[in-house]
């Protein structure tokens, strides 16, 4: 405990007498200061015991001492020590009345007690308190270190810290979710601080914030964890009062230990990512058996059941919109957090400007990906369920779905959507239109001379699957005329209509350049 007026009054060597404010002696004393100024307030910081002999003021005049005492109270002075036997043989009643009226403790200092003795007593008590706080802080640091090295790791640190503070502690991960709390009931309290935690995570580490308590609630401090620009986690502590010196030592020690654990986890995570990238390359190259051997226990479960391949890239940012900070990193955090909570194996591999994810079909990681797209910032393509031997095909499916998502201005397209739909919407692509125009240019040029209608005849013939009579009836011409026109098409294009690939390309070209395409 810091020194108080009560402890000074009970100090046998000081012989102080309480004349006023006896009910306020439990207030801490931050320092003892001597001043004979008529207005010492400009040199006060608050929390002082002011010592005076009233050399410059008329302590017997109520009109003088009342405003003097009120100024001291407003400045935060916690007590007034008045020396007798110097300028006044007894403490003037006007000063006693003024102190009692203002609620300021007034201590009479006998002549035989020098002010320096009171200052030394206060200084010694403060030093002893600081020593006790530092000693207790070091002991707390040792206990927290033992907990960090124990089997419970961060959870053990939180438990020791909560017990030491007589409060609660909680740990948030990089996504802002509560991953551990002590005592257990604090999980619900910590989960209500999501907005404040999110604001702290947006600031560069290290950063801290105090959540002002509402009526009936505890005081909460938030401390970011991590050594990089982005916070890798947040520690929250809830207490009934502001932290003292020893409690502050304990919290700072917990922050250091949890940051160390976080950085160690990041180093391990980077090693896991390198292993995951090797497994991914093996799967892509068709070495499923080797990939399974390398995956081991870390990723082996992922290869034992159907999985999805997801390919993501940053979404285009409109000129008027604020760019999303590193959306692929945010997606990776969301995926890995969801997988960790669900005890799923997941593989996330950065590939240049894209992120490739292998995740269990129907699992929490896939759901997290789809949920993340709702917040904007990424475009996502999702493959059909696949196994290790079909990884390369699933990757192509995800890439194709991503291309369709970009073309259609959507944030998420699944391969099943592409496969179950029509190919005709894909013909709106500029490259497809350019190919179609080039393929049909010679036929259109022939028709422009007025020597026939080869394009319309070709469309009718293809739409009737090469049935001469039906196509000729649609055109209102003789079938021999239609046969002649199809021979001219072959001569002009230099390609045979007997080839199914040629017929397919011509039909798609007609659809791509038709006024009714691509939705007919």
Buried (B, 14 or more C-beta within 10 A) or exposed (E): EBBBBBBBBEBEEBEBBBBBBEEBBEBBBBBBBBBEEEBBBEEBEEBBBBBBBBEEBBBBBBEBBBEBBBBBBEBEBBBBBBBBEEBBEEBBEBBBBBBBEBEBBBBBBEEEBEBEBBBEBBEEBBEEBEEBBEEBBBBBBEBBBEBBEEEBBBBBBBBBBBBBBEBBBBBBBBBBBBBBBBEEEBBEBBBEBEEBBEEBBEBEBEBBBEBEBEEEEBBBBBBBBBEEEBBBBBBBBBBEEEBBBBBBBBBBBBBBBBBEBBBEBBEEEEEBBEBBBBBBEBBBEBBBEBBBEBBEEBBBEBBBEEBBBBBBBBBEEEEEEEEBEEBBEBBBBBBBBBBBBBEBBBBBBEEEEBBBBBBBEEBBBBBBBBEBBEEEBBBBBBBBBBBBEBBBEBBBBBBBBBBBBBBEEBBBBBBBBBEEEEEBBBBBBEEBBEBBEEBBEBBEEBBEEEEBBBBBBBBBBBBBEEEBEBBBBBBEBEBEBBEEBBEBBEEEBEBEBEEEEBBEBBBBBBBBBBEEBBEE
